[in-house]
Amino acid sequence: MKAIVLEEAEGKTLASVKQTDLPAAGPEDVLVDIDWSGLNYKDALAITGKGKIIRNFPMVPGIDFAGVVNRSGDARFSAGQQVVLTGWGVGENHWGGLAEQAQVKADWLVPLPAGLTARKAMIVGTAGLTAMLCVMALEEAGVTPEAGEVAVTGASGGVGSTAVALLHALGYQVAAVTGRESTHDYLLTLGAARIVPRSDFAQTRPLEKQLWAGAIDTVGGTVLAKLLAQTNYSGCVAACGLAGGFELPTTVMPFILRNVRLQGVDSVNAPFARRMAAWERLAKALPESFYEAATTEITLEKAPEVAEAFLNNAIQGRTLVKIR
């Protein structure tokens, strides 16, 4: 099969597109012919070697993919069935989706929901699944469209842009927080009611004026701390990223004086039932315009080059990789 193969030489990661053979299959593994994959922030870190993502070489990156079952050792899946995979360490610890085929455990796969094509599923991808899980967390915390404005940080990225589109489609008023002025029109097209500059989040105090019924944060650090300080009484912040740092310079004040909830969201190891529920909601909630506005399409050969641009904050929305 053709794949991006990562190898290590003198402490550096080398990425090349080449023909290679899959590792030996387990008796219950599922072989998938991949149609589409995506390029995510974690993939970019792995491909460039700028993040300690890969520890065992050679490795095929690609943390998500969609395609068709070629053969299956598990009765839950059959040849010809369309499937999607996100998470589970694929593309990090197990050969991933930036290849023509993948061999994975059946537990990691989700049947492609009705209403989604493989291409649309990868426009959604890991980023979109994470966004939907964040929206579900806000709903479960009681944050309704009537409760007030919801902030989305890192709004021009994959998770953020999908979260903006989802929240808008579900009737929420969305404030998109971004540091990139060039993406303002794009975010307004996705459904943001207004744009808030990231510079407004450079400093924070233990408590600030209440502004947000809820928030989805992909940034972490001071941005997350300020969100918490500005969240309404009994509001919720769903945190799923650390693009701005993993430290959290906050206090207990928002939690004990305003009953604010900080809900962590993980999509990598989310159980099957929750994944399936999220995918089914994504298939119904996202408007057709989202798939047109949020996507850049590239070939497998272009992925190493685009990975560099990804880390230079020069990519907007989702980057889709056409495999076949």
Secondary structure, 3 states (H helix, E strand, C coil): CEEEEEEEECCEEEEEEEECCCCCCCCCCEEEEEEEEEECHHHHHHHHCCCCCCCCCCECCCCEEEEEEEEECCCCCCCCCEEEEECCCECCCECCCCECEEEECHHHEEECCCCCCHHHHHHHHHHHHHHHHHHHHHHHCCCCHHHCCEEEECCCCHHHHHHHHHHHHCCCCEEEEECCHHHHHHHHHHCCCEEEEHHHHCCCCCCCCCCEEEEEECCCHHHHHHHHHHEEEEEEEEECCCCCCCCCCCCCHHHHHCCCEEEECCCCCCCHHHHHHHHHHHHHHCCHHHHHHCEEEEEHHHHHHHHHHHHCCCCCCEEEEECC
